[in-house]
Structure formats: structure tokens, C-alpha cells
């Protein structure tokens, strides 16, 4: 049998491309979570690590918003993907961990960018 070699994960492998599908982003977050370097994106030039997320049924495909757009509903932060939304469950900003409920003031409804 033939074996293949992969050079190992690099931190940059965790960069989230919000134009991917919700399932692809969900799997990326699961695949690079702790103890790996983590999935990440940027908001206001600040790196945000996403340690846990769920595929959301928020909005489904009814909205015509761009990938990376943040929608807050019932104190849950939902980020637009190619085909729906991802709900952020645990994030880290400046070495501070935020779990489950993330306030409007924390995100300020600014879009994520790649």
C-alpha cells in the first residue's frame, strides 16, 4: 500500500474563509481546536479564535447577506457562511475566553473578514 505524507498543521491552516459552507467551517473549527492552534478570523483588525461553533438554522438562506456578516439573535452570535450561518459557542480575544453568550458590545456587529 502507498502512504502519503502531510507536513503537519501550521497556524495559518486555521484561517476561516467565510465563503465556505457552514459544514466546512464547522469541520475546520472542530479539526483545529485545542490542543491545536485554533480556527481564527479577524474583526476590527483583531484576531479572534473560534474554539467551538455549531451549524445554525438562523436565517437559513432567506437573507442576501455577505459571508462574514454577523447577526445577533437571542444573545447568540451567528456568522454568515456561503450556505447559512455558524453560531459561535466559544471564542478567545486577547487571551480572554468567552463561552455561550456573547454580547452585542463585544462584537459591535462588525463583519468578519478573511
C-alpha positions as CSV (number, residue, x, y, z in Angstrom):
1,X,0.0,0.0,0.0
2,X,1.1,3.6,-0.7
3,X,1.4,6.0,2.2
4,X,1.2,9.7,1.9
5,X,3.0,12.3,4.0
6,X,1.5,15.6,5.2
7,X,3.9,18.1,6.6
8,X,1.8,18.9,9.7
9,X,-0.6,21.7,10.5
10,X,0.6,25.3,10.5
11,X,-1.3,28.0,12.4
12,X,-2.3,29.6,9.1
13,X,-4.3,26.4,8.3
14,X,-6.9,27.6,10.8
15,X,-7.9,30.8,9.0
16,X,-11.6,30.7,8.3
17,X,-12.9,31.5,4.8
18,X,-16.4,32.6,5.5
19,X,-17.4,31.9,1.8
20,X,-17.1,28.2,2.6
21,X,-20.2,26.2,3.6
22,X,-21.3,26.0,7.2
23,X,-20.3,22.3,7.3
24,X,-16.8,23.1,6.0
25,X,-16.3,25.8,8.6
26,X,-17.8,23.7,11.4
27,X,-15.4,20.9,10.5
28,X,-12.4,23.3,10.4
29,X,-13.3,24.6,13.8
30,X,-13.6,21.0,15.2
31,X,-10.4,19.9,13.4
32,X,-8.1,22.6,14.7
33,X,-9.5,23.3,18.2
34,X,-7.4,22.8,21.3
35,X,-4.7,21.5,21.6
36,X,-4.1,22.7,18.0
37,X,-3.6,26.4,17.2
38,X,-7.3,27.0,16.6
39,X,-9.6,28.4,13.9
40,X,-9.5,32.1,13.6
41,X,-10.7,35.2,11.8
42,X,-10.4,39.0,12.3
43,X,-12.7,41.7,13.3
44,X,-11.6,45.3,13.6
45,X,-8.0,44.2,12.9
46,X,-8.2,42.0,15.9
47,X,-7.6,38.2,15.7
48,X,-10.4,36.1,17.2
49,X,-10.0,32.4,17.9
50,X,-13.1,30.3,17.5
51,X,-12.8,27.2,19.7
52,X,-16.4,25.9,19.4
53,X,-19.2,26.6,17.0
54,X,-22.4,25.0,15.7
55,X,-24.2,25.0,12.4
56,X,-27.1,27.3,12.9
57,X,-30.6,27.3,11.4
58,X,-30.7,31.1,11.9
59,X,-32.0,32.9,8.8
60,X,-31.2,29.9,6.6
61,X,-30.9,31.1,3.0
62,X,-33.6,33.7,3.1
63,X,-31.2,36.6,3.6
64,X,-28.9,38.1,1.0
65,X,-26.0,39.0,3.2
66,X,-22.3,38.6,2.5
67,X,-20.3,35.8,4.1
68,X,-18.7,37.0,7.3
69,X,-21.7,39.2,8.2
70,X,-22.6,39.0,11.9
71,X,-26.2,38.7,13.0
72,X,-27.1,38.6,16.7
73,X,-30.3,36.9,17.7
74,X,-31.3,35.8,21.2
75,X,-27.8,36.7,22.5
76,X,-26.2,34.3,20.1
77,X,-23.7,35.4,17.6
78,X,-24.3,34.0,14.1
79,X,-21.9,34.5,11.2
80,X,-23.0,34.2,7.6
81,X,-21.4,31.5,5.5
82,X,-21.9,30.5,1.9
83,X,-25.0,28.5,2.6
84,X,-26.2,29.6,6.0
85,X,-24.9,30.6,9.4
86,X,-22.4,29.3,12.1
87,X,-23.2,30.1,15.7
88,X,-20.1,31.0,17.8
89,X,-20.1,29.0,21.0
90,X,-16.6,29.7,22.4
91,X,-14.2,32.4,21.3
92,X,-11.0,33.9,22.5
93,X,-10.0,37.6,22.1
94,X,-6.7,38.9,23.7
95,X,-6.3,35.8,25.8
96,X,-9.8,36.2,27.2
97,X,-12.3,33.3,26.7
98,X,-16.0,33.9,26.1
99,X,-18.4,31.0,26.2
100,X,-22.1,30.5,25.2
101,X,-23.4,34.1,25.4
102,X,-21.5,36.9,23.6
103,X,-22.9,40.4,24.0
104,X,-23.5,42.9,21.3
105,X,-20.9,45.2,22.8
106,X,-18.2,42.5,22.4
107,X,-18.8,42.2,18.6
108,X,-20.4,45.5,17.8
109,X,-22.0,43.9,14.7
110,X,-18.8,44.4,12.6
111,X,-18.3,41.9,9.8
112,X,-15.5,39.3,10.0
113,X,-13.1,39.4,7.1
114,X,-10.6,36.9,5.7
